[in-house]
Amino acid sequence: MTFAITARAPETARRNGVMHSGSRIVPEEVPIAFSYGGSSHAVMMATPADLEDFAVGFSLTEGIIARPAEISAIEIVAGRQGIDVQVSLADDVADRLRARRRSMAGPVGCGLCGIESIEQAVRPVPDVSTSPLTLSHADIVRAVSFLNEAQPLHRETRAVHGAGFYLPGGGMIAVREDVGRHNALDKLCGAVIRAGESGGNGAVVVTSRLSVEMVQKAAILGSPALIAISAPTALAIRTAEAAGMTLVALVRGEDFEIFTYPHRISPESIADVA
């Protein structure tokens, strides 16, 4: 099932001191509800594309499943005001989720979905320090360039984020886009694991800033490197440090900044780093 992911909106634009009437392609943003066992778990405002990847990635990064095999079926149901992604779980996983729901203190909103406490918001992340992945300066520059080239929705609208998975020597094997940076990364996580690829073999590349949720999701995927064109938050740096993850940010052409574990970047590429 496919849904319209863009629309054409009328606009009045000022160009070279003159006002012009015209139109612009803009991305659609619709409520996407994730339901498990017939009960709604969370509603995200998202681009209505790659919804199976979104369901798997969201379920994984939110701790609902530990592996894709724990999902028995995904059904996409379009409604008048949004889309219901109905996820069927293995019996033991469904029982665990029902017990988790009973313990929740209140309703759940978007953002950090399905959590019950501050402790869960800053939950420990998997240790990715043992991954043998290394990257060269050229890999980092190439990964960001490949991501920029593989975003047709962004080229059309200039209004969405992108997330990609880069393999040294193999290029960008998956890219997903969404109006929300977290959604784009969840979709990417789903795409990578549904393809049978190990997250430890490559780097996650994103067009957004590096907030703590982005580090958490990349670590759950198993990737030991997270590359972005924008800057990290202090908590994202501390979380990456604890996870053994290399954070590369502010990639601008040939230049970038490494905030954690620079040993994964080949030594000749960091000769000028103090």
Secondary structure by P-SEA (a helix, b strand, c coil): cccccbbbbbbccccccbbbbbbbbbbbbbbbbbbccccccccccccccaaaaaaaaaaaaaccccccccccbbbbbbcccbbbbbbbccaaaaaaaaaaaaacccccccccccccccccccccccccccccccccaaaaaaaaaaaaaacccccccccccccccccccccccbbbbcccaaaaaaaaaaaaaaaccccccbbbbbcccccaaaaaaaaaacccbbbccccccaaaaaaaaaacbbbbcccccccccccccccccccccccccc
